[in-house]
Amino acid sequence: MIVQNIREWEKLLPHIEFAYNRVVHSTTSFSPFEVMYGFNPLPPLDFLPQPTHEAWTCQDGKAKAKYIQDLHSQVKETIKRRVKKQQEDGNKGRKEYIFQEGDWVWLHLRKERFPTQRKSKLLPRRDGPFQVIRRINNNAYELDLPPSYNISNSFNVCDLSPFDVGFKNSWSNSL
């Protein structure tokens, strides 16, 4: 769909939309058009005879509605399987931390939230340890921060790591 005049691109949008809606998507294993209407339309230049698939033949309304409902349930199951697989792949190396009130944690200093503490690459990337005051839920915690921080004391679990009492400073010499 190459046009000599670039300003005529909006004339191509219906053709591009038609092509996009006919492509089989990896999540559903069907094209959007097939999910909506139960069949893929033939492109205008396709002069082959229509297949005799049951979705293409003339059916009464109840049979067509039943076919579309079955197709939608099949698409939902396919999406659930794909989402579960993506979730498993995404959570492969993830450790889940659940802190209790009174636990001590390290606070990771992100540049977005702590611009004054992270001006240079050589400054420490974490601070603390701080004590957990309250667990809001499994992903959010309130910490006992000193007033000099001047920020909210609630943090996401991704900004926290457990404080190990036997932790050795990486700058210290073990000898």
FENCOR-V190648 format. One record per helix or strand of 2 or more residues. SS is the DSSP state (H for helix, E for strand). FROM is the first residue (numbers start at 1). TO is the last residue. If there is no record, write none. Layout:
ss=SS from=FROM to=TO
ss=SS from=FROM to=TO
This chain:
ss=H from=6 to=11
ss=H from=13 to=22
ss=H from=32 to=37
ss=H from=61 to=90
ss=E from=104 to=108
ss=E from=126 to=137
ss=E from=140 to=143
ss=H from=147 to=149
ss=E from=154 to=156
ss=H from=157 to=159
ss=E from=160 to=162
